[in-house]
Amino acid sequence: MAPAPSSFYKNIPDLPDKISYKKKKPKLIAVVDSDNCTGCQVCVPFCPVDCIEPAPKERFNVPIPPVQIRYNECIGCQICSRVCTKLTWDAIRMEPTEKVEKLAGIQITESFTPPARPA
C-alpha cells in the first residue's frame, strides 16, 4: 500500500514566502554526485535561489547531463538534497563549505545577490 501523499512529502520543506539571498557564507554547500544524477531536474524548481542548472552537455558527453550547483549562490538550505533523496536518486549531498572550497580550489563569497531578471 502506498503512503498517503501528505506523509510522502512531509520531509520536503515548503518554499519560503519571500526569497532572501545569501547574506553569509553557509556552513554547508550542495554538491551533486554526477555519477548518480540522472539529470531529471526534480531539484531545480525547489531551489529558493535558483542556483541549480543542467551541466553543459559537452562536459559529460551524455544525452541528458546531470545538474550542477553554482556554489557562490547556494545558501545551504538543504532543500535540493532532501528533494533528491525523497523523490529521485539521492544524488545531492550537503558538504562542509571549507571542504568544497579546498577540493574545488575556489573561494565561496560571504554574500551574493543575483542580477535583476528581465520581466
C-alpha angles and dihedrals in degrees: 000000000000119000118257111267093245093056093043092060098036094105093052111089121228117250113259118257091233124034113226120190128228111295098169137018108275120235090227132038128198113248124189120220096219091195090060100036114099094193092244090141094214087140096056100079092046096058106104092205098038096236098141121091139158113274116244110276091228091060095062104021092221130122094243112030123207121254124261134207123232094223098200090059098044113108095192094242093146094219094122091050092051093046093049092047094046101039108026141359110333090242099141121071133174116243131184109271093231091055092050091048092051097045095042094040093232138122114230113214127238094235140014134186115182119227116267113274120232113255 
